[in-house]
Every structure is written in structure tokens, then in C-alpha cells.
Amino acid sequence: MIFGETLKELRTDRGLSQQQLADELKISRSAIAKWELSKTEPVASMIVKLAKFFDVDSDFLLGLRDENGNPVD
């Protein structure tokens, strides 16, 4: 799964709108939308914030590991 898909799934599973997530992270809603559409990618510091917010490993967000922590081919 690519970053944008993973982010959207985490966001919707929590019942958050793009605006609500943006407000939590203190960024624009359009940034969230661009990430979910894979038009842009967040900087490393934002990946850390997202991982902490969703309580997931950054490698999971980046598609390097699955939800169980196993490497993805």
C-alpha cells in the first residue's frame, strides 16, 4: 500500500475528516488531500508526527512494513 492510501485508511478508520486531521497537526487541509492523492509527500518530521498521532510505526506509514511489523516486499 502506498503512503497516501495508508494515511487515508488510518484517517477514515478514526472517523476523521481531512480538516480534523489537519487541525490536529496544525497544517492545511490541502496538504492532507495532496498526500492522500500522492501528489506530494510529507517531510520526515511530519511523518514522525503522523506515526505518533496514529500510534503506528513510521515504516508502516511508508509502506516498508505491514500492520504486524513484517517487511513488505
N, C-alpha and C positions, 0 to 999 in steps of 0.2 A: 504494500500500500504506500502511496506517495504521501509526503508531508501534508499537503492540502486536504486530502481525503481523511487522513488520521485526525487532523485538527477539527474538521467539520464533524466527524463522528464523536469525538470527545465532547465538543461543544453541545451538540444536539442531545447526546446521552444525558447531559447535565440539565437539559431544558433551558439552555441559554440562547438568547438571540446574539447576533453578531455585535449589536450595540452594547448589550450587557457585558459581554466578554471584553469589548474594547474599553468600557468604563472601568472594569476591574483592573485592567492592565495599564490604564491611563494612556491609551493610544486611540487613533481614529478607527471608526468602523470600516472605512475603506481599506485600511491596512489588513484587517481580518479578512475582508472579502477578497483582496488580491492574493493573500496567502492561500485561502481555500480554493481559489481558481488556478493556483500555481502560476500566477503572473509574476509574483515576486516571492522572496523567501526572507524570513526574519533574520536579524543579526544574532550572533551567538548569545549575547546577553538576554535577548528576548526568548530564545529557545529555553534558556535556564528558567526564566520566569514562567513560561508556559508549562514546563515539566513540573515545577513546584506547585503551580496553581492546580493542575490536573492530577497531581501526585502520581506521575509516571516517570519512567526513565527517559532521558533525552534521546538515547539510542532508539527507543520505541517511537518517539515523535519523528525521528529522522528516517525511520524505516529500516534501521540496521538490526533490530531485534523485534521479535513478536511480543505479544502481551504476556507471555510466560518467560520472557528473557532469553529465548533461544535465538541464535543468529539466523538471519534471513538470507537466503541465497540470492 
